[in-house]
Amino acid sequence: MNKIFYNYIIKEYFKIFLNFLLVFVCLTILLSIFDEIEFFKFLNVSLLLPISLTFLSIPNLILELLPFVVFLSSMWYFVSIKSNKDLLSLKVFGFSNLKIISILTITMFVFGVLVLILINPITSLMVKQYEYTKAKYSRDIDHLVTINKNGVWIKETIGFNSRIIEAEKLDENILVNVNVYNIDNNGNILERIESKSVDISTKEWVFKKAVIFRKSEDYKKKTLVDFLIESNFDAEKILSLYKNLDTVSFISILTEYDTLINQGYKKESLDEKLNVFFSLPVFLALMIILSSIFTIGSLNRSQNLYYIIIAIITCIVIFYFKDLSIALGKTNRISQVLAVWIPVISISLFCSIGIIQVNEK
């Protein structure tokens, strides 16, 4: 008998959850497709291309919004079972508030784990294809960056000339063993610059000791200390252009951690992303508990609207708090791993207090 009620509770919840998920998908499509059309408006491409790119990017966006979807759908579910007397009927058959919440909490935790294992690898591949396709049509195609086992390669346009930079590696904000070639439109090398170390923390690159060979000076060797050049790139932009962690799945980080670091991914960024993945099932489960506090925990039916408004505001505050915590981690005010878990710990403490009140009703 209990199995029938378990299935009923889960089935009814997922009906509401899927409806909310569909609404979020439609809204995200509407917002994203206009951005894609704007990007391609000056290019001679069919409408099918921005539409296809939109559908490639949507699943990953939905995963990022998933806690918010769970929160709102859970609130709707709890309000509905209070309104149609299902909650009272379940209590008659021995299902307390805490038991109903526990069923949905465990279910959503398992759902989060399945999302990481089954869905996330697919969304990562879709993001990778999205970025690859978008890059081919980028208006900054004259500015290219690649980092591989052969080192760092950068091409940029400076006025009417081109600049090609090759380096052994990028170590934090420092390019190591650098060669810079300034080339004219005919492919002639106007200048070559060598340096063992170049600080690219800003777009004003500082060569610790530059050895310069200029065509105008018959390529005679000249050595300058603290030589400067202006670039379109700095270390942060180079890494952000090349390394989008949304293209790396949860499974890939677990199984290819050392390989990804050798490919140039920062250990801190990988650790942060891995903990974001780990926190997802916990975060989804907490959204169930949080929504129950604002609905089942409300005093009477007439207060439902009031509590729903307060809950939505609270949810928005939580998401801003999450972004603030991540920002503190990125600025090294706190560790990046701790920054991921602070919102989860805070919500857990709030839920642990609120769930006692819900169980008493």
ROMAR-883515 format. One record per residue (C-alpha): residue in three letters; x, y, z. Coordinates in pm, 1 decimal. Example, Ala and Ser with C-alpha at 12.3 -4.5 7.8 and 13.67 -1.06 7.14 Angstrom:
REM residues 2
- code, u, v, w
- Ala, 1230.0, -450.0, 780.0
- Ser, 1367.0, -106.0, 714.0
***
This chain:
REM residues 361
- code, u, v, w
- Met, 0.0, 0.0, 0.0
- Asn, 279.3, 241.5, 91.3
- Lys, 440.4, 187.5, -249.3
- Ile, 120.4, 307.6, -417.1
- Phe, 123.5, 628.3, -212.6
- Tyr, 496.5, 679.9, -275.1
- Asn, 439.8, 649.0, -649.6
- Tyr, 139.5, 883.3, -629.9
- Ile, 333.2, 1155.7, -443.7
- Ile, 631.3, 1137.6, -679.5
- Lys, 417.0, 1114.0, -993.8
- Glu, 202.0, 1414.4, -901.6
- Tyr, 508.6, 1619.8, -814.9
- Phe, 686.5, 1542.5, -1141.6
- Lys, 376.5, 1641.2, -1340.3
- Ile, 405.3, 1990.3, -1192.1
- Phe, 785.7, 1990.2, -1218.5
- Leu, 777.3, 1906.1, -1591.1
- Asn, 520.9, 2180.2, -1655.4
- Phe, 742.6, 2437.6, -1485.0
- Leu, 1045.5, 2300.8, -1669.9
- Leu, 862.8, 2345.0, -2000.7
- Val, 774.8, 2705.2, -1910.6
- Phe, 1138.8, 2781.5, -1828.8
- Val, 1253.9, 2617.8, -2153.6
- Cys, 1011.9, 2829.7, -2357.4
- Leu, 1113.2, 3151.8, -2181.3
- Thr, 1483.1, 3073.1, -2223.3
- Ile, 1436.0, 2996.9, -2592.2
- Leu, 1257.3, 3328.0, -2648.2
- Leu, 1530.9, 3523.5, -2471.4
- Ser, 1823.2, 3335.4, -2628.4
- Ile, 1705.8, 3324.0, -2987.4
- Phe, 1693.8, 3703.4, -3013.0
- Asp, 2055.5, 3722.6, -2893.3
- Glu, 2161.6, 3471.3, -3156.9
- Ile, 1971.6, 3651.8, -3434.5
- Glu, 2133.4, 3979.8, -3325.2
- Phe, 2477.8, 3815.7, -3349.7
- Phe, 2416.6, 3690.8, -3704.4
- Lys, 2216.7, 3985.4, -3841.4
- Phe, 2505.6, 4116.8, -4054.6
- Leu, 2614.2, 3772.6, -4175.6
- Asn, 2474.4, 3586.4, -4471.9
- Val, 2341.1, 3279.5, -4290.1
- Ser, 2004.2, 3105.6, -4283.6
- Leu, 1764.3, 3145.8, -3992.8
- Leu, 1819.9, 2779.2, -3915.0
- Leu, 2171.3, 2849.6, -3780.4
- Pro, 2073.7, 3084.2, -3490.8
- Ile, 1780.8, 2855.2, -3410.7
- Ser, 2006.4, 2548.2, -3394.8
- Leu, 2261.0, 2734.8, -3179.6
- Thr, 1982.0, 2836.5, -2943.7
- Phe, 1879.7, 2474.7, -2892.5
- Leu, 2243.2, 2377.2, -2834.8
- Ser, 2282.2, 2630.1, -2553.5
- Ile, 1941.6, 2590.5, -2385.2
- Pro, 2000.7, 2259.3, -2197.8
- Asn, 2305.3, 2394.8, -2016.1
- Leu, 2117.0, 2713.2, -1919.8
- Ile, 1828.9, 2505.3, -1786.7
- Leu, 2069.1, 2302.1, -1571.9
- Glu, 2192.3, 2625.4, -1415.4
- Leu, 1832.0, 2729.1, -1345.5
- Leu, 1727.8, 2384.4, -1221.6
- Pro, 1726.4, 2471.4, -846.2
- Phe, 1496.8, 2764.4, -919.4
- Val, 1264.8, 2536.8, -1124.0
- Val, 1257.2, 2283.2, -840.0
- Phe, 1183.7, 2554.1, -584.2
- Leu, 886.4, 2703.4, -770.8
- Ser, 738.8, 2368.7, -878.2
- Ser, 768.4, 2239.4, -519.3
- Met, 585.9, 2541.6, -384.9
- Trp, 308.7, 2492.9, -639.7
- Tyr, 285.9, 2125.3, -546.3
- Phe, 261.5, 2186.2, -171.1
- Val, 5.1, 2465.0, -216.3
- Ser, -204.2, 2240.7, -444.2
- Ile, -211.7, 1940.8, -206.9
- Lys, -315.8, 2175.1, 75.4
- Ser, -589.8, 2327.8, -135.9
- Asn, -740.7, 2005.4, -276.3
- Lys, -725.4, 1818.5, 56.6
- Asp, -468.7, 1563.8, -71.3
- Leu, -245.3, 1654.2, 220.6
- Leu, -523.6, 1573.7, 466.5
- Ser, -595.9, 1244.1, 290.3
- Leu, -230.4, 1142.7, 302.5
- Lys, -220.3, 1219.3, 674.9
- Val, -519.3, 991.8, 729.2
- Phe, -312.5, 708.2, 579.6
- Gly, -21.7, 782.0, 814.1
- Phe, 188.4, 1019.8, 600.7
- Ser, 315.6, 1306.5, 812.7
- Asn, 440.7, 1635.4, 666.9
- Leu, 797.5, 1524.6, 733.0
- Lys, 745.9, 1191.6, 555.2
- Ile, 601.7, 1357.1, 242.9
- Ile, 886.9, 1609.0, 234.3
- Ser, 1143.2, 1332.0, 288.0
- Ile, 1007.5, 1131.8, -6.7
- Leu, 1038.1, 1429.4, -241.0
- Thr, 1374.3, 1537.2, -95.6
- Ile, 1531.5, 1194.7, -150.9
- Thr, 1373.2, 1170.7, -495.4
- Met, 1513.5, 1506.9, -599.8
- Phe, 1857.5, 1421.4, -461.2
- Val, 1862.2, 1102.5, -672.4
- Phe, 1735.4, 1304.2, -969.1
- Gly, 2026.3, 1547.1, -923.7
- Val, 2274.9, 1258.9, -923.9
- Leu, 2120.1, 1119.1, -1244.0
- Val, 2141.2, 1464.3, -1403.9
- Leu, 2515.6, 1475.5, -1332.4
- Ile, 2579.3, 1124.7, -1464.4
- Leu, 2340.8, 1107.2, -1761.0
- Ile, 2241.6, 1459.9, -1866.1
- Asn, 2548.0, 1672.7, -1793.6
- Pro, 2782.0, 1487.0, -2037.3
- Ile, 2530.2, 1554.3, -2315.4
- Thr, 2488.8, 1924.1, -2228.7
- Ser, 2869.6, 1962.6, -2214.4
- Leu, 2902.5, 1823.1, -2566.2
- Met, 2626.3, 2057.4, -2684.5
- Val, 2803.7, 2359.6, -2532.7
- Lys, 3129.0, 2249.4, -2696.4
- Gln, 2956.7, 2226.7, -3035.8
- Tyr, 2790.0, 2563.4, -2972.7
- Glu, 3122.2, 2733.8, -2901.9
- Tyr, 3293.9, 2568.8, -3197.8
- Thr, 3018.3, 2680.9, -3437.1
- Lys, 2997.0, 3030.7, -3290.8
- Ala, 3374.3, 3076.4, -3314.6
- Lys, 3367.4, 3016.3, -3691.9
- Tyr, 3138.4, 3315.8, -3735.4
- Ser, 3289.7, 3537.3, -3467.2
- Arg, 3343.8, 3898.5, -3564.5
- Asp, 3673.7, 3877.3, -3375.4
- Ile, 3806.2, 3607.6, -3609.2
- Asp, 4124.1, 3811.7, -3658.6
- His, 4195.5, 3756.7, -3292.1
- Leu, 4264.6, 3389.7, -3223.3
- Val, 4394.0, 3203.4, -2918.3
- Thr, 4493.5, 2841.6, -2882.4
- Ile, 4663.1, 2657.0, -2597.6
- Asn, 4782.9, 2301.6, -2653.9
- Lys, 5075.9, 2068.2, -2588.5
- Asn, 5286.4, 2279.2, -2829.0
- Gly, 5237.7, 2587.6, -2613.7
- Val, 5041.0, 2911.7, -2645.4
- Trp, 4962.4, 3065.2, -2984.9
- Ile, 4795.2, 3403.6, -3029.3
- Lys, 4708.3, 3596.0, -3343.4
- Glu, 4578.7, 3952.3, -3330.4
- Thr, 4534.5, 4243.9, -3567.6
- Ile, 4710.8, 4568.4, -3476.8
- Gly, 4611.1, 4848.2, -3714.2
- Phe, 4691.1, 4730.6, -4067.6
- Asn, 4941.7, 4470.4, -3948.5
- Ser, 4920.4, 4134.8, -3775.6
- Arg, 5092.9, 4004.8, -3468.0
- Ile, 5167.0, 3639.6, -3393.3
- Ile, 5278.0, 3539.5, -3045.0
- Glu, 5414.5, 3199.2, -2953.2
- Ala, 5512.9, 3094.5, -2600.9
- Glu, 5614.6, 2776.6, -2425.7
- Lys, 5336.9, 2805.4, -2167.2
- Leu, 5118.0, 3039.8, -1964.9
- Asp, 5207.2, 3024.0, -1595.1
- Glu, 4948.4, 3228.0, -1399.3
- Asn, 4997.2, 3579.6, -1550.3
- Ile, 5336.1, 3506.8, -1708.1
- Leu, 5408.2, 3389.9, -2062.1
- Val, 5729.8, 3184.6, -2066.1
- Asn, 5985.0, 3178.4, -2354.2
- Val, 5803.3, 3417.2, -2583.6
- Asn, 5850.1, 3506.7, -2950.7
- Val, 5649.4, 3792.8, -3100.0
- Tyr, 5630.6, 3849.8, -3477.6
- Asn, 5489.7, 4172.8, -3620.4
- Ile, 5390.8, 4108.2, -3983.4
- Asp, 5265.8, 4339.0, -4259.3
- Asn, 4986.8, 4264.5, -4507.1
- Asn, 5232.8, 4105.0, -4750.2
- Gly, 5355.0, 3856.6, -4492.0
- Asn, 5688.5, 4029.8, -4430.9
- Ile, 5827.4, 4017.8, -4077.8
- Leu, 5868.9, 4377.7, -3963.7
- Glu, 5986.6, 4295.4, -3614.6
- Arg, 6068.8, 3995.9, -3396.9
- Ile, 6080.1, 4017.4, -3018.1
- Glu, 6218.4, 3749.7, -2786.7
- Ser, 6186.5, 3727.6, -2410.5
- Lys, 6216.3, 3464.2, -2139.0
- Ser, 5929.4, 3614.5, -1940.6
- Val, 5637.5, 3845.6, -2021.4
- Asp, 5388.1, 3972.0, -1763.2
- Ile, 5041.3, 3979.1, -1924.6
- Ser, 4833.4, 4050.1, -1613.8
- Thr, 4702.7, 4357.6, -1800.2
- Lys, 4669.8, 4444.8, -2169.1
- Glu, 4997.1, 4635.7, -2138.2
- Trp, 5245.9, 4349.5, -2166.0
- Val, 5573.6, 4393.2, -1977.6
- Phe, 5879.8, 4214.3, -2119.1
- Lys, 6130.9, 4156.5, -1839.9
- Lys, 6415.2, 4160.8, -2091.9
- Ala, 6332.8, 4197.0, -2460.5
- Val, 6564.3, 4111.7, -2749.4
- Ile, 6439.4, 4295.8, -3060.5
- Phe, 6517.2, 4248.7, -3429.6
- Arg, 6365.9, 4515.3, -3658.3
- Lys, 6357.4, 4518.4, -4038.6
- Ser, 6406.5, 4895.6, -4038.7
- Glu, 6734.6, 4842.2, -3854.7
- Asp, 6853.1, 4552.6, -4075.7
- Tyr, 6752.3, 4308.4, -3802.8
- Lys, 7034.6, 4419.4, -3575.5
- Lys, 7001.7, 4282.3, -3224.1
- Lys, 6881.2, 4528.1, -2961.4
- Thr, 6820.5, 4449.3, -2593.9
- Leu, 6574.1, 4648.4, -2384.5
- Val, 6475.6, 4606.9, -2019.0
- Asp, 6106.2, 4640.1, -1919.7
- Phe, 5991.9, 4674.5, -2280.4
- Leu, 5615.1, 4731.0, -2324.1
- Ile, 5361.4, 4648.6, -2596.4
- Glu, 4983.9, 4702.5, -2609.3
- Ser, 4770.1, 4394.5, -2675.7
- Asn, 4403.0, 4306.7, -2709.2
- Phe, 4451.9, 4028.4, -2455.1
- Asp, 4548.6, 3978.6, -2094.3
- Ala, 4585.0, 3651.9, -1899.9
- Glu, 4225.5, 3649.7, -1780.7
- Lys, 4083.9, 3704.8, -2129.3
- Ile, 4306.9, 3439.2, -2284.4
- Leu, 4194.0, 3177.3, -2033.3
- Ser, 3827.4, 3280.1, -2057.1
- Leu, 3833.6, 3257.3, -2436.7
- Tyr, 3999.1, 2920.5, -2440.1
- Lys, 3874.9, 2750.9, -2126.5
- Asn, 3497.7, 2731.3, -2083.1
- Leu, 3435.8, 2479.7, -1805.7
- Asp, 3077.4, 2431.7, -1924.5
- Thr, 3229.7, 2219.7, -2203.5
- Val, 3375.6, 1982.2, -1942.4
- Ser, 3135.3, 1732.6, -1786.6
- Phe, 3121.0, 1605.4, -1430.5
- Ile, 3241.4, 1262.1, -1542.9
- Ser, 3531.5, 1413.9, -1739.1
- Ile, 3656.9, 1608.9, -1437.9
- Leu, 3642.5, 1298.6, -1219.3
- Thr, 3817.2, 1069.1, -1467.8
- Glu, 4051.1, 1313.5, -1646.5
- Tyr, 4143.9, 1554.8, -1368.3
- Asp, 4522.1, 1540.3, -1415.5
- Thr, 4489.9, 1543.5, -1794.7
- Leu, 4277.4, 1859.6, -1783.3
- Ile, 4535.8, 2032.6, -1563.3
- Asn, 4809.8, 1936.9, -1809.8
- Gln, 4597.1, 2084.5, -2090.1
- Gly, 4604.1, 2422.4, -1917.2
- Tyr, 4296.4, 2423.1, -1694.5
- Lys, 4358.6, 2585.0, -1355.8
- Lys, 4339.9, 2348.5, -1060.3
- Glu, 4138.1, 2600.8, -857.2
- Ser, 3880.3, 2637.5, -1135.3
- Leu, 3845.8, 2260.5, -1173.8
- Asp, 3803.6, 2216.9, -797.7
- Glu, 3538.9, 2488.9, -793.0
- Lys, 3349.3, 2335.4, -1084.9
- Leu, 3370.9, 1987.0, -933.1
- Asn, 3224.6, 2112.6, -605.1
- Val, 2950.3, 2295.9, -793.6
- Phe, 2858.9, 1959.5, -944.8
- Phe, 2873.5, 1784.8, -606.2
- Ser, 2653.0, 2051.5, -450.5
- Leu, 2379.6, 2028.1, -718.4
- Pro, 2190.0, 1724.2, -577.3
- Val, 2213.6, 1871.2, -225.5
- Phe, 2092.4, 2208.6, -351.2
- Leu, 1793.2, 2050.8, -528.9
- Ala, 1700.1, 1858.3, -214.5
- Leu, 1723.5, 2173.8, -3.6
- Met, 1492.3, 2357.1, -245.0
- Ile, 1223.3, 2098.4, -165.5
- Ile, 1262.1, 2156.4, 207.9
- Leu, 1277.6, 2534.1, 168.2
- Ser, 959.5, 2544.1, -38.8
- Ser, 776.7, 2326.5, 217.2
- Ile, 866.5, 2571.5, 493.9
- Phe, 702.1, 2857.5, 304.3
- Thr, 389.9, 2659.5, 209.0
- Ile, 307.5, 2372.7, 445.3
- Gly, 462.5, 2581.7, 721.8
- Ser, 223.9, 2874.2, 661.3
- Leu, -50.8, 2913.4, 919.1
- Asn, -357.4, 2894.4, 696.3
- Arg, -466.8, 2890.6, 334.5
- Ser, -533.2, 3265.8, 320.8
- Gln, -164.5, 3330.3, 388.5
- Asn, -42.0, 3122.1, 94.9
- Leu, -1.7, 3419.7, -141.6
- Tyr, 185.3, 3618.0, 123.4
- Tyr, 425.4, 3333.1, 192.1
- Ile, 477.1, 3262.1, -177.3
- Ile, 580.3, 3625.1, -239.0
- Ile, 817.3, 3616.3, 59.1
- Ala, 956.3, 3282.1, -59.4
- Ile, 1026.0, 3404.9, -412.7
- Ile, 1205.2, 3710.6, -275.5
- Thr, 1404.3, 3481.9, -46.7
- Cys, 1495.2, 3258.5, -338.4
- Ile, 1622.8, 3555.3, -538.4
- Val, 1829.4, 3666.1, -239.1
- Ile, 1973.9, 3314.7, -213.6
- Phe, 2083.8, 3316.4, -576.0
- Tyr, 2244.5, 3658.6, -540.2
- Phe, 2411.0, 3536.4, -222.3
- Lys, 2540.7, 3238.3, -420.0
- Asp, 2691.1, 3468.2, -684.4
- Leu, 2841.3, 3690.1, -414.4
- Ser, 3000.0, 3389.1, -247.3
- Ile, 3150.4, 3270.7, -578.0
- Ala, 3281.1, 3623.7, -642.8
- Leu, 3451.4, 3625.4, -301.7
- Gly, 3615.0, 3296.3, -392.3
- Lys, 3739.5, 3425.3, -726.5
- Thr, 3893.7, 3730.1, -557.4
- Asn, 4069.5, 3501.9, -303.8
- Arg, 3881.7, 3646.8, -5.7
- Ile, 3784.0, 3288.1, 77.0
- Ser, 3872.1, 2957.0, -83.4
- Gln, 3681.4, 2880.7, -402.8
- Val, 3565.6, 2545.3, -266.5
- Leu, 3428.3, 2707.9, 49.9
- Ala, 3259.9, 2974.3, -166.1
- Val, 3057.3, 2700.7, -338.8
- Trp, 2939.2, 2544.3, -12.4
- Ile, 2865.4, 2855.3, 197.4
- Pro, 2516.4, 2908.9, 39.5
- Val, 2438.8, 2536.9, 77.8
- Ile, 2544.3, 2538.5, 444.3
- Ser, 2344.9, 2856.9, 511.0
- Ile, 2027.0, 2714.7, 354.6
- Ser, 2078.8, 2387.1, 542.3
- Leu, 2089.5, 2568.9, 875.7
- Phe, 1772.6, 2761.9, 792.2
- Cys, 1594.0, 2445.4, 674.2
- Ser, 1695.6, 2246.8, 981.8
- Ile, 1513.4, 2501.0, 1198.3
- Gly, 1212.1, 2548.0, 969.7
- Ile, 1147.4, 2177.4, 912.3
- Ile, 1075.9, 2130.2, 1284.9
- Gln, 788.8, 2379.9, 1260.0
- Val, 655.8, 2210.6, 945.5
- Asn, 653.4, 1867.7, 1109.2
- Glu, 449.8, 1999.0, 1402.3
- Lys, 162.9, 2111.7, 1175.4
***
